[in-house]
Amino acid sequence: MLDNNNTIEKYTILASQQKKISVTIVIPALNEEGNLEKLLLYIKEVFQNLGSTLPVLIVNDGSTDNSPEILNRLTQQYNFLKVIHHSQKRGVTEVWKTALVHVKTDWILWGQADLESDPRTDIPLLLEACKPGVDAVAGWRQKRGDGKIIASMIANSACRLLFGLKIHDMNWIKLVRHDLLSTLPIEKITHRYLLAVLASQGHNVTEVATPWHPRHSGKSKFGKRRLLSSAIDFVKLWWWLQTEKRKIYKRNMQQVNLQTLT
């Protein structure tokens, strides 16, 4: 329920803004059977407050619990929901690649199925922060209590130092221009560093504070091995960026030489 005139006015503005940009909500899901029904109820509540709906794509990344059956049933209940099933676990980067193939809107809003992000607060916050001239908006987890704060701080600080990233939380919920992502080699830079790459290319990446909540049900899919894989991905990213810079330099020099000859 909407409580007061200020809330009504806020959602009216958001609904008007949403009509100007087309957005698809994309959510990866791996063994999230205890969260899916509540997740969709929360998203439905957001749409009721907005006065309009957005397409929602949930990518089931090879779940081995009852998630596939629950998702198939939910597609019958919510006409805004589309589900794509991976036959086996392929990882978050592959989920992004699947989403980029199937999403047709101008923007992608990347969410979470574990309800550490509450759609009722976070979807409106991301939409409201999407001002003219902004290319991506990141959610910045507040009062985070998942035990991964130090590792996250190190990764984000390194990207701010090396790639010009100006936000605090690059690997969380986000709202990003679809066309910018379509030009990136996702498999090389991986999902973790999408916003860092966009920042290094001069795109305007901003952030908005979003509340963090404990996982509603199930277990986290990320353990200590994630630290090693993140470090390896960081090295791959750095090497890819250096290679791209060399390619740009080489093309510029060729153009200079051609102009000199003519």
ABEGO torsion letter per residue (X at the ends): XBABAAAAAAAAAAAAAAAABBBBBBBBBBGAAAAAAAAAAAAAAAAAAAGBBBBBBBBBBGBABAAAAAAAAAAAABAABBBBBBABBAEAAAAAAAAAAABABABBBBBBAAGABBAAAAAAAAAAABBBGBABBBBBBBGBAAGAAAAAAAAAAAAAAAAGBABABABBBBBBBAAAAAABBAAAAEAAAAAAAAAAAGBBBBBBBBBBBBBABEBBABBAAAAAAAAAAAAAAAAAAAAAAAAAAAAAAAAAAAAAAX
